[in-house]
Amino acid sequence: MVITYKPVEGLHRVYSQNKIEPSSRVKVSSSFRGSEVDKVDLSDQAKGLQVALQALKNVPEIRTDKVEALKEAIQKGKYQVSSSQIAEAILREIE
């Protein structure tokens, strides 16, 4: 089964006929060459954000000390959570 769409096929012919010639070079005035250096000034808020992001990169995604403590409590049968706490946590997630 072959599906063709004639208007799309015609586009190729149109684009192949319209050749784009390279434009002539643009001359840059000597007053614009090296007269200014690009400069960026960050606000105090942006600088603080950069510091916070860097600190966040240094924090591990998984806190192995917490995971190990929970594993140990579960294995010893000491980890208990009430069903009402679970329900409240689920409802907080939904909202």
PDB file as gemmi writes it, atoms N, CA and C in Angstrom:
CRYST1    1.000    1.000    1.000  90.00  90.00  90.00 P 1                      
ATOM      1  N   MET A   1       0.843  -1.164   0.000  1.00  0.00           N  
ATOM      2  CA  MET A   1       0.000   0.000   0.000  1.00  0.00           C  
ATOM      3  C   MET A   1       0.895   1.237   0.000  1.00  0.00           C  
ATOM      4  N   VAL A   2       0.697   2.114  -0.930  1.00  0.00           N  
ATOM      5  CA  VAL A   2       1.477   3.334  -1.046  1.00  0.00           C  
ATOM      6  C   VAL A   2       0.554   4.516  -0.826  1.00  0.00           C  
ATOM      7  N   ILE A   3       0.942   5.382   0.087  1.00  0.00           N  
ATOM      8  CA  ILE A   3       0.161   6.580   0.360  1.00  0.00           C  
ATOM      9  C   ILE A   3       0.989   7.773  -0.088  1.00  0.00           C  
ATOM     10  N   THR A   4       0.424   8.572  -0.952  1.00  0.00           N  
ATOM     11  CA  THR A   4       1.137   9.760  -1.414  1.00  0.00           C  
ATOM     12  C   THR A   4       0.329  10.997  -1.086  1.00  0.00           C  
ATOM     13  N   TYR A   5       1.036  12.073  -0.943  1.00  0.00           N  
ATOM     14  CA  TYR A   5       0.386  13.347  -0.672  1.00  0.00           C  
ATOM     15  C   TYR A   5       0.975  14.328  -1.676  1.00  0.00           C  
ATOM     16  N   LYS A   6       0.236  14.601  -2.723  1.00  0.00           N  
ATOM     17  CA  LYS A   6       0.720  15.374  -3.864  1.00  0.00           C  
ATOM     18  C   LYS A   6       1.271  16.758  -3.507  1.00  0.00           C  
ATOM     19  N   PRO A   7       0.633  17.551  -2.622  1.00  0.00           N  
ATOM     20  CA  PRO A   7       1.208  18.869  -2.330  1.00  0.00           C  
ATOM     21  C   PRO A   7       2.618  18.791  -1.747  1.00  0.00           C  
ATOM     22  N   VAL A   8       2.910  17.777  -0.972  1.00  0.00           N  
ATOM     23  CA  VAL A   8       4.239  17.637  -0.390  1.00  0.00           C  
ATOM     24  C   VAL A   8       5.249  17.277  -1.466  1.00  0.00           C  
ATOM     25  N   GLU A   9       4.859  16.435  -2.410  1.00  0.00           N  
ATOM     26  CA  GLU A   9       5.759  16.051  -3.489  1.00  0.00           C  
ATOM     27  C   GLU A   9       6.143  17.259  -4.331  1.00  0.00           C  
ATOM     28  N   GLY A  10       5.236  18.205  -4.484  1.00  0.00           N  
ATOM     29  CA  GLY A  10       5.509  19.395  -5.275  1.00  0.00           C  
ATOM     30  C   GLY A  10       6.488  20.339  -4.595  1.00  0.00           C  
ATOM     31  N   LEU A  11       6.589  20.283  -3.303  1.00  0.00           N  
ATOM     32  CA  LEU A  11       7.504  21.168  -2.581  1.00  0.00           C  
ATOM     33  C   LEU A  11       8.952  20.923  -2.980  1.00  0.00           C  
ATOM     34  N   HIS A  12       9.304  19.682  -3.192  1.00  0.00           N  
ATOM     35  CA  HIS A  12      10.674  19.359  -3.570  1.00  0.00           C  
ATOM     36  C   HIS A  12      11.050  20.068  -4.868  1.00  0.00           C  
ATOM     37  N   ARG A  13      10.153  20.049  -5.827  1.00  0.00           N  
ATOM     38  CA  ARG A  13      10.432  20.709  -7.107  1.00  0.00           C  
ATOM     39  C   ARG A  13      10.601  22.213  -6.919  1.00  0.00           C  
ATOM     40  N   VAL A  14       9.771  22.813  -6.097  1.00  0.00           N  
ATOM     41  CA  VAL A  14       9.847  24.258  -5.885  1.00  0.00           C  
ATOM     42  C   VAL A  14      11.164  24.627  -5.216  1.00  0.00           C  
ATOM     43  N   TYR A  15      11.542  23.898  -4.182  1.00  0.00           N  
ATOM     44  CA  TYR A  15      12.776  24.220  -3.476  1.00  0.00           C  
ATOM     45  C   TYR A  15      14.013  23.935  -4.325  1.00  0.00           C  
ATOM     46  N   SER A  16      13.961  22.933  -5.160  1.00  0.00           N  
ATOM     47  CA  SER A  16      15.127  22.633  -5.986  1.00  0.00           C  
ATOM     48  C   SER A  16      15.311  23.678  -7.081  1.00  0.00           C  
ATOM     49  N   GLN A  17      14.255  24.348  -7.499  1.00  0.00           N  
ATOM     50  CA  GLN A  17      14.354  25.381  -8.531  1.00  0.00           C  
ATOM     51  C   GLN A  17      14.853  26.703  -7.959  1.00  0.00           C  
ATOM     52  N   ASN A  18      14.558  26.981  -6.724  1.00  0.00           N  
ATOM     53  CA  ASN A  18      14.953  28.248  -6.104  1.00  0.00           C  
ATOM     54  C   ASN A  18      16.302  28.085  -5.409  1.00  0.00           C  
ATOM     55  N   LYS A  19      17.350  28.310  -6.144  1.00  0.00           N  
ATOM     56  CA  LYS A  19      18.698  28.210  -5.585  1.00  0.00           C  
ATOM     57  C   LYS A  19      19.004  29.492  -4.816  1.00  0.00           C  
ATOM     58  N   ILE A  20      19.594  29.335  -3.661  1.00  0.00           N  
ATOM     59  CA  ILE A  20      19.963  30.489  -2.857  1.00  0.00           C  
ATOM     60  C   ILE A  20      21.450  30.741  -3.061  1.00  0.00           C  
ATOM     61  N   GLU A  21      21.763  31.931  -3.499  1.00  0.00           N  
ATOM     62  CA  GLU A  21      23.150  32.305  -3.733  1.00  0.00           C  
ATOM     63  C   GLU A  21      23.740  32.855  -2.439  1.00  0.00           C  
ATOM     64  N   PRO A  22      24.996  32.550  -2.176  1.00  0.00           N  
ATOM     65  CA  PRO A  22      25.602  33.099  -0.967  1.00  0.00           C  
ATOM     66  C   PRO A  22      25.688  34.619  -1.061  1.00  0.00           C  
ATOM     67  N   SER A  23      25.410  35.283   0.023  1.00  0.00           N  
ATOM     68  CA  SER A  23      25.442  36.743   0.020  1.00  0.00           C  
ATOM     69  C   SER A  23      26.878  37.226   0.095  1.00  0.00           C  
ATOM     70  N   SER A  24      27.062  38.451  -0.310  1.00  0.00           N  
ATOM     71  CA  SER A  24      28.405  39.019  -0.255  1.00  0.00           C  
ATOM     72  C   SER A  24      28.783  39.257   1.200  1.00  0.00           C  
ATOM     73  N   ARG A  25      30.061  39.324   1.448  1.00  0.00           N  
ATOM     74  CA  ARG A  25      30.538  39.502   2.818  1.00  0.00           C  
ATOM     75  C   ARG A  25      30.140  40.872   3.349  1.00  0.00           C  
ATOM     76  N   VAL A  26      29.843  40.896   4.613  1.00  0.00           N  
ATOM     77  CA  VAL A  26      29.491  42.148   5.270  1.00  0.00           C  
ATOM     78  C   VAL A  26      30.758  42.725   5.873  1.00  0.00           C  
ATOM     79  N   LYS A  27      31.005  43.981   5.583  1.00  0.00           N  
ATOM     80  CA  LYS A  27      32.194  44.619   6.124  1.00  0.00           C  
ATOM     81  C   LYS A  27      31.866  45.198   7.491  1.00  0.00           C  
ATOM     82  N   VAL A  28      32.764  44.951   8.428  1.00  0.00           N  
ATOM     83  CA  VAL A  28      32.576  45.439   9.786  1.00  0.00           C  
ATOM     84  C   VAL A  28      33.409  46.697   9.958  1.00  0.00           C  
ATOM     85  N   SER A  29      32.782  47.706  10.454  1.00  0.00           N  
ATOM     86  CA  SER A  29      33.468  48.968  10.682  1.00  0.00           C  
ATOM     87  C   SER A  29      34.564  48.773  11.722  1.00  0.00           C  
ATOM     88  N   SER A  30      35.663  49.466  11.550  1.00  0.00           N  
ATOM     89  CA  SER A  30      36.774  49.319  12.489  1.00  0.00           C  
ATOM     90  C   SER A  30      36.403  49.807  13.881  1.00  0.00           C  
ATOM     91  N   SER A  31      35.379  50.655  13.984  1.00  0.00           N  
ATOM     92  CA  SER A  31      34.978  51.139  15.301  1.00  0.00           C  
ATOM     93  C   SER A  31      34.315  50.040  16.127  1.00  0.00           C  
ATOM     94  N   PHE A  32      33.831  48.981  15.492  1.00  0.00           N  
ATOM     95  CA  PHE A  32      33.176  47.892  16.205  1.00  0.00           C  
ATOM     96  C   PHE A  32      34.136  46.767  16.564  1.00  0.00           C  
ATOM     97  N   ARG A  33      35.300  46.752  16.010  1.00  0.00           N  
ATOM     98  CA  ARG A  33      36.241  45.662  16.259  1.00  0.00           C  
ATOM     99  C   ARG A  33      36.935  45.835  17.602  1.00  0.00           C  
ATOM    100  N   GLY A  34      36.607  44.982  18.525  1.00  0.00           N  
ATOM    101  CA  GLY A  34      37.307  44.957  19.794  1.00  0.00           C  
ATOM    102  C   GLY A  34      37.117  46.186  20.657  1.00  0.00           C  
ATOM    103  N   SER A  35      36.140  46.999  20.336  1.00  0.00           N  
ATOM    104  CA  SER A  35      35.967  48.210  21.128  1.00  0.00           C  
ATOM    105  C   SER A  35      35.330  47.921  22.479  1.00  0.00           C  
ATOM    106  N   GLU A  36      34.546  46.867  22.563  1.00  0.00           N  
ATOM    107  CA  GLU A  36      33.894  46.523  23.823  1.00  0.00           C  
ATOM    108  C   GLU A  36      34.055  45.035  24.098  1.00  0.00           C  
ATOM    109  N   VAL A  37      34.134  44.721  25.359  1.00  0.00           N  
ATOM    110  CA  VAL A  37      34.219  43.332  25.783  1.00  0.00           C  
ATOM    111  C   VAL A  37      32.862  42.935  26.344  1.00  0.00           C  
ATOM    112  N   ASP A  38      32.396  41.749  25.991  1.00  0.00           N  
ATOM    113  CA  ASP A  38      31.128  41.277  26.542  1.00  0.00           C  
ATOM    114  C   ASP A  38      31.267  41.102  28.046  1.00  0.00           C  
ATOM    115  N   LYS A  39      30.226  41.507  28.764  1.00  0.00           N  
ATOM    116  CA  LYS A  39      30.278  41.460  30.216  1.00  0.00           C  
ATOM    117  C   LYS A  39      28.916  41.053  30.748  1.00  0.00           C  
ATOM    118  N   VAL A  40      28.927  40.207  31.764  1.00  0.00           N  
ATOM    119  CA  VAL A  40      27.687  39.768  32.398  1.00  0.00           C  
ATOM    120  C   VAL A  40      27.787  40.079  33.884  1.00  0.00           C  
ATOM    121  N   ASP A  41      26.782  40.765  34.405  1.00  0.00           N  
ATOM    122  CA  ASP A  41      26.708  41.034  35.840  1.00  0.00           C  
ATOM    123  C   ASP A  41      25.555  40.240  36.416  1.00  0.00           C  
ATOM    124  N   LEU A  42      25.858  39.402  37.403  1.00  0.00           N  
ATOM    125  CA  LEU A  42      24.822  38.597  38.040  1.00  0.00           C  
ATOM    126  C   LEU A  42      24.333  39.290  39.301  1.00  0.00           C  
ATOM    127  N   SER A  43      23.045  39.201  39.536  1.00  0.00           N  
ATOM    128  CA  SER A  43      22.479  39.773  40.755  1.00  0.00           C  
ATOM    129  C   SER A  43      22.895  38.919  41.948  1.00  0.00           C  
ATOM    130  N   ASP A  44      22.717  39.482  43.135  1.00  0.00           N  
ATOM    131  CA  ASP A  44      23.031  38.721  44.350  1.00  0.00           C  
ATOM    132  C   ASP A  44      22.172  37.465  44.443  1.00  0.00           C  
ATOM    133  N   GLN A  45      20.933  37.574  43.979  1.00  0.00           N  
ATOM    134  CA  GLN A  45      20.032  36.418  44.009  1.00  0.00           C  
ATOM    135  C   GLN A  45      20.549  35.320  43.081  1.00  0.00           C  
ATOM    136  N   ALA A  46      21.033  35.695  41.899  1.00  0.00           N  
ATOM    137  CA  ALA A  46      21.564  34.709  40.957  1.00  0.00           C  
ATOM    138  C   ALA A  46      22.835  34.068  41.504  1.00  0.00           C  
ATOM    139  N   LYS A  47      23.667  34.876  42.157  1.00  0.00           N  
ATOM    140  CA  LYS A  47      24.887  34.320  42.757  1.00  0.00           C  
ATOM    141  C   LYS A  47      24.542  33.330  43.865  1.00  0.00           C  
ATOM    142  N   GLY A  48      23.539  33.678  44.666  1.00  0.00           N  
ATOM    143  CA  GLY A  48      23.093  32.770  45.723  1.00  0.00           C  
ATOM    144  C   GLY A  48      22.546  31.479  45.157  1.00  0.00           C  
ATOM    145  N   LEU A  49      21.837  31.587  44.040  1.00  0.00           N  
ATOM    146  CA  LEU A  49      21.292  30.403  43.378  1.00  0.00           C  
ATOM    147  C   LEU A  49      22.415  29.505  42.880  1.00  0.00           C  
ATOM    148  N   GLN A  50      23.467  30.105  42.342  1.00  0.00           N  
ATOM    149  CA  GLN A  50      24.607  29.309  41.884  1.00  0.00           C  
ATOM    150  C   GLN A  50      25.254  28.560  43.046  1.00  0.00           C  
ATOM    151  N   VAL A  51      25.401  29.221  44.178  1.00  0.00           N  
ATOM    152  CA  VAL A  51      25.992  28.577  45.354  1.00  0.00           C  
ATOM    153  C   VAL A  51      25.108  27.425  45.820  1.00  0.00           C  
ATOM    154  N   ALA A  52      23.789  27.660  45.841  1.00  0.00           N  
ATOM    155  CA  ALA A  52      22.857  26.617  46.279  1.00  0.00           C  
ATOM    156  C   ALA A  52      22.885  25.423  45.331  1.00  0.00           C  
ATOM    157  N   LEU A  53      22.933  25.682  44.032  1.00  0.00           N  
ATOM    158  CA  LEU A  53      22.982  24.588  43.058  1.00  0.00           C  
ATOM    159  C   LEU A  53      24.264  23.779  43.207  1.00  0.00           C  
ATOM    160  N   GLN A  54      25.372  24.459  43.449  1.00  0.00           N  
ATOM    161  CA  GLN A  54      26.635  23.747  43.635  1.00  0.00           C  
ATOM    162  C   GLN A  54      26.589  22.890  44.893  1.00  0.00           C  
ATOM    163  N   ALA A  55      26.003  23.422  45.962  1.00  0.00           N  
ATOM    164  CA  ALA A  55      25.875  22.654  47.201  1.00  0.00           C  
ATOM    165  C   ALA A  55      24.975  21.446  46.991  1.00  0.00           C  
ATOM    166  N   LEU A  56      23.936  21.617  46.200  1.00  0.00           N  
ATOM    167  CA  LEU A  56      23.013  20.520  45.915  1.00  0.00           C  
ATOM    168  C   LEU A  56      23.701  19.409  45.132  1.00  0.00           C  
ATOM    169  N   LYS A  57      24.622  19.783  44.253  1.00  0.00           N  
ATOM    170  CA  LYS A  57      25.357  18.775  43.485  1.00  0.00           C  
ATOM    171  C   LYS A  57      26.240  17.920  44.392  1.00  0.00           C  
ATOM    172  N   ASN A  58      26.667  18.487  45.517  1.00  0.00           N  
ATOM    173  CA  ASN A  58      27.550  17.760  46.432  1.00  0.00           C  
ATOM    174  C   ASN A  58      26.800  16.840  47.385  1.00  0.00           C  
ATOM    175  N   VAL A  59      25.478  16.945  47.431  1.00  0.00           N  
ATOM    176  CA  VAL A  59      24.670  16.105  48.315  1.00  0.00           C  
ATOM    177  C   VAL A  59      24.323  14.818  47.563  1.00  0.00           C  
ATOM    178  N   PRO A  60      24.570  13.666  48.157  1.00  0.00           N  
ATOM    179  CA  PRO A  60      24.230  12.417  47.460  1.00  0.00           C  
ATOM    180  C   PRO A  60      22.718  12.267  47.306  1.00  0.00           C  
ATOM    181  N   GLU A  61      22.307  11.644  46.203  1.00  0.00           N  
ATOM    182  CA  GLU A  61      20.879  11.442  45.948  1.00  0.00           C  
ATOM    183  C   GLU A  61      20.270  10.476  46.952  1.00  0.00           C  
ATOM    184  N   ILE A  62      21.030   9.478  47.341  1.00  0.00           N  
ATOM    185  CA  ILE A  62      20.538   8.472  48.282  1.00  0.00           C  
ATOM    186  C   ILE A  62      21.348   8.594  49.565  1.00  0.00           C  
ATOM    187  N   ARG A  63      20.650   8.821  50.652  1.00  0.00           N  
ATOM    188  CA  ARG A  63      21.320   8.918  51.951  1.00  0.00           C  
ATOM    189  C   ARG A  63      21.468   7.508  52.507  1.00  0.00           C  
ATOM    190  N   THR A  64      22.619   6.916  52.243  1.00  0.00           N  
ATOM    191  CA  THR A  64      22.846   5.513  52.601  1.00  0.00           C  
ATOM    192  C   THR A  64      22.735   5.275  54.101  1.00  0.00           C  
ATOM    193  N   ASP A  65      23.093   6.265  54.923  1.00  0.00           N  
ATOM    194  CA  ASP A  65      22.986   6.068  56.370  1.00  0.00           C  
ATOM    195  C   ASP A  65      21.530   5.875  56.786  1.00  0.00           C  
ATOM    196  N   LYS A  66      20.627   6.656  56.197  1.00  0.00           N  
ATOM    197  CA  LYS A  66      19.195   6.514  56.509  1.00  0.00           C  
ATOM    198  C   LYS A  66      18.659   5.183  55.987  1.00  0.00           C  
ATOM    199  N   VAL A  67      19.059   4.820  54.772  1.00  0.00           N  
ATOM    200  CA  VAL A  67      18.582   3.573  54.169  1.00  0.00           C  
ATOM    201  C   VAL A  67      19.014   2.382  55.011  1.00  0.00           C  
ATOM    202  N   GLU A  68      20.270   2.374  55.430  1.00  0.00           N  
ATOM    203  CA  GLU A  68      20.778   1.258  56.236  1.00  0.00           C  
ATOM    204  C   GLU A  68      20.066   1.178  57.587  1.00  0.00           C  
ATOM    205  N   ALA A  69      19.810   2.335  58.200  1.00  0.00           N  
ATOM    206  CA  ALA A  69      19.117   2.345  59.492  1.00  0.00           C  
ATOM    207  C   ALA A  69      17.696   1.799  59.339  1.00  0.00           C  
ATOM    208  N   LEU A  70      17.014   2.180  58.257  1.00  0.00           N  
ATOM    209  CA  LEU A  70      15.657   1.672  58.019  1.00  0.00           C  
ATOM    210  C   LEU A  70      15.670   0.173  57.729  1.00  0.00           C  
ATOM    211  N   LYS A  71      16.638  -0.286  56.943  1.00  0.00           N  
ATOM    212  CA  LYS A  71      16.737  -1.719  56.647  1.00  0.00           C  
ATOM    213  C   LYS A  71      16.918  -2.521  57.933  1.00  0.00           C  
ATOM    214  N   GLU A  72      17.790  -2.016  58.785  1.00  0.00           N  
ATOM    215  CA  GLU A  72      18.062  -2.712  60.041  1.00  0.00           C  
ATOM    216  C   GLU A  72      16.818  -2.750  60.928  1.00  0.00           C  
ATOM    217  N   ALA A  73      16.102  -1.626  61.016  1.00  0.00           N  
ATOM    218  CA  ALA A  73      14.887  -1.576  61.835  1.00  0.00           C  
ATOM    219  C   ALA A  73      13.823  -2.522  61.289  1.00  0.00           C  
ATOM    220  N   ILE A  74      13.708  -2.610  59.969  1.00  0.00           N  
ATOM    221  CA  ILE A  74      12.721  -3.514  59.356  1.00  0.00           C  
ATOM    222  C   ILE A  74      13.091  -4.962  59.641  1.00  0.00           C  
ATOM    223  N   GLN A  75      14.377  -5.305  59.496  1.00  0.00           N  
ATOM    224  CA  GLN A  75      14.822  -6.679  59.733  1.00  0.00           C  
ATOM    225  C   GLN A  75      14.620  -7.103  61.184  1.00  0.00           C  
ATOM    226  N   LYS A  76      14.786  -6.174  62.099  1.00  0.00           N  
ATOM    227  CA  LYS A  76      14.615  -6.492  63.519  1.00  0.00           C  
ATOM    228  C   LYS A  76      13.158  -6.412  63.947  1.00  0.00           C  
ATOM    229  N   GLY A  77      12.283  -5.967  63.048  1.00  0.00           N  
ATOM    230  CA  GLY A  77      10.868  -5.868  63.372  1.00  0.00           C  
ATOM    231  C   GLY A  77      10.528  -4.667  64.241  1.00  0.00           C  
ATOM    232  N   LYS A  78      11.410  -3.687  64.281  1.00  0.00           N  
ATOM    233  CA  LYS A  78      11.189  -2.506  65.112  1.00  0.00           C  
ATOM    234  C   LYS A  78      10.579  -1.335  64.337  1.00  0.00           C  
ATOM    235  N   TYR A  79      10.510  -1.458  63.031  1.00  0.00           N  
ATOM    236  CA  TYR A  79       9.965  -0.359  62.219  1.00  0.00           C  
ATOM    237  C   TYR A  79       8.469  -0.538  62.090  1.00  0.00           C  
ATOM    238  N   GLN A  80       7.727   0.389  62.662  1.00  0.00           N  
ATOM    239  CA  GLN A  80       6.275   0.292  62.606  1.00  0.00           C  
ATOM    240  C   GLN A  80       5.706   1.666  62.270  1.00  0.00           C  
ATOM    241  N   VAL A  81       4.772   1.669  61.361  1.00  0.00           N  
ATOM    242  CA  VAL A  81       4.089   2.895  60.966  1.00  0.00           C  
ATOM    243  C   VAL A  81       2.605   2.623  61.054  1.00  0.00           C  
ATOM    244  N   SER A  82       1.879   3.568  61.617  1.00  0.00           N  
ATOM    245  CA  SER A  82       0.433   3.361  61.738  1.00  0.00           C  
ATOM    246  C   SER A  82      -0.231   3.583  60.386  1.00  0.00           C  
ATOM    247  N   SER A  83      -1.344   2.921  60.177  1.00  0.00           N  
ATOM    248  CA  SER A  83      -2.073   3.055  58.916  1.00  0.00           C  
ATOM    249  C   SER A  83      -2.580   4.480  58.718  1.00  0.00           C  
ATOM    250  N   SER A  84      -2.888   5.180  59.800  1.00  0.00           N  
ATOM    251  CA  SER A  84      -3.354   6.566  59.659  1.00  0.00           C  
ATOM    252  C   SER A  84      -2.230   7.470  59.160  1.00  0.00           C  
ATOM    253  N   GLN A  85      -0.993   7.205  59.571  1.00  0.00           N  
ATOM    254  CA  GLN A  85       0.139   7.985  59.065  1.00  0.00           C  
ATOM    255  C   GLN A  85       0.342   7.737  57.572  1.00  0.00           C  
ATOM    256  N   ILE A  86       0.185   6.489  57.157  1.00  0.00           N  
ATOM    257  CA  ILE A  86       0.314   6.159  55.737  1.00  0.00           C  
ATOM    258  C   ILE A  86      -0.772   6.863  54.937  1.00  0.00           C  
ATOM    259  N   ALA A  87      -2.013   6.811  55.420  1.00  0.00           N  
ATOM    260  CA  ALA A  87      -3.127   7.455  54.723  1.00  0.00           C  
ATOM    261  C   ALA A  87      -2.911   8.962  54.622  1.00  0.00           C  
ATOM    262  N   GLU A  88      -2.449   9.582  55.696  1.00  0.00           N  
ATOM    263  CA  GLU A  88      -2.196  11.023  55.674  1.00  0.00           C  
ATOM    264  C   GLU A  88      -1.107  11.376  54.666  1.00  0.00           C  
ATOM    265  N   ALA A  89      -0.062  10.569  54.599  1.00  0.00           N  
ATOM    266  CA  ALA A  89       1.019  10.821  53.651  1.00  0.00           C  
ATOM    267  C   ALA A  89       0.526  10.693  52.217  1.00  0.00           C  
ATOM    268  N   ILE A  90      -0.316   9.697  51.962  1.00  0.00           N  
ATOM    269  CA  ILE A  90      -0.872   9.516  50.616  1.00  0.00           C  
ATOM    270  C   ILE A  90      -1.732  10.714  50.240  1.00  0.00           C  
ATOM    271  N   LEU A  91      -2.554  11.179  51.155  1.00  0.00           N  
ATOM    272  CA  LEU A  91      -3.415  12.330  50.874  1.00  0.00           C  
ATOM    273  C   LEU A  91      -2.602  13.600  50.640  1.00  0.00           C  
ATOM    274  N   ARG A  92      -1.510  13.768  51.366  1.00  0.00           N  
ATOM    275  CA  ARG A  92      -0.641  14.937  51.140  1.00  0.00           C  
ATOM    276  C   ARG A  92      -0.041  14.892  49.741  1.00  0.00           C  
ATOM    277  N   GLU A  93       0.325  13.705  49.289  1.00  0.00           N  
ATOM    278  CA  GLU A  93       0.897  13.560  47.950  1.00  0.00           C  
ATOM    279  C   GLU A  93      -0.120  13.895  46.869  1.00  0.00           C  
ATOM    280  N   ILE A  94      -1.362  13.525  47.086  1.00  0.00           N  
ATOM    281  CA  ILE A  94      -2.416  13.758  46.094  1.00  0.00           C  
ATOM    282  C   ILE A  94      -2.707  15.244  45.958  1.00  0.00           C  
ATOM    283  N   GLU A  95      -2.703  15.959  47.074  1.00  0.00           N  
ATOM    284  CA  GLU A  95      -3.019  17.388  47.059  1.00  0.00           C  
ATOM    285  C   GLU A  95      -1.892  18.116  46.468  1.00  0.00           C  
TER     286      GLU A  95                                                      
END                                                                             
